[in-house]
Amino acid sequence: MNHPAPEPCEIHDRTQQLGRQVFNATAAANNPDMVYPDWPADVALPNLAHREIAAEAAYYHYLIQHREHLGRDTEFQADYELLDWLSTEGADLRDYQTWSGDPEEPLRRSDRRRSR
């Protein structure tokens, strides 16, 4: 079944919604005590990082799909610069998400071999 292509304003609105989901998931992952204020003090709070990773992946995947409509929008310029940088490094978003940030370390997942 073919669905009509979304209008540019719908694409922009959906991208902003996904961006808010990333922001909220990041805030929750960094402050799980705010998400679960009634959590028992003697029990460790749950790790919410997986939600942040999933939200970020959905956001960047959507940006990739709609680069034609969003690529020149200054609101998303930094995100496209990140995607372009990852591409030039031969990496993907998962590589970036698992990278330590150390410039001495390669931008690769631990489950991949280094390229020679």
C-alpha positions, 0 to 999 in steps of 0.5 A: 500500500502506497502512502502519500509523501508527507508535506514539508511542514509535516516532516519538519514537525515530526523532526522537531517531535523526535528531537524533543523525544531525544531531549526528554530521553537524555534528561531522563537517562541523566536524572532517573530519580526525577522519572521515578520519584517514588522509587525505593531508596534501597533499590538501584534506579533503572538505567534509562540509557537504552531509551536515549540511544533508541530516541537518538537513532530514530531522530537521526534515521528520520533526518537521513530519510528527509535530508532533501527537505531538511538539509538546508534548514539551519535548525538541523545543520549541526545534526547533518554536520555530525552525520557527514562527519561520521560518514567521512570517518567511515562510522555510523551512529552506533559507533558514535554512541559507543565512542568514549570521546577520547581523540586517541581512541578510534571511532569504532564499536568494540564489536568491530575490527579496526580497519587496516 
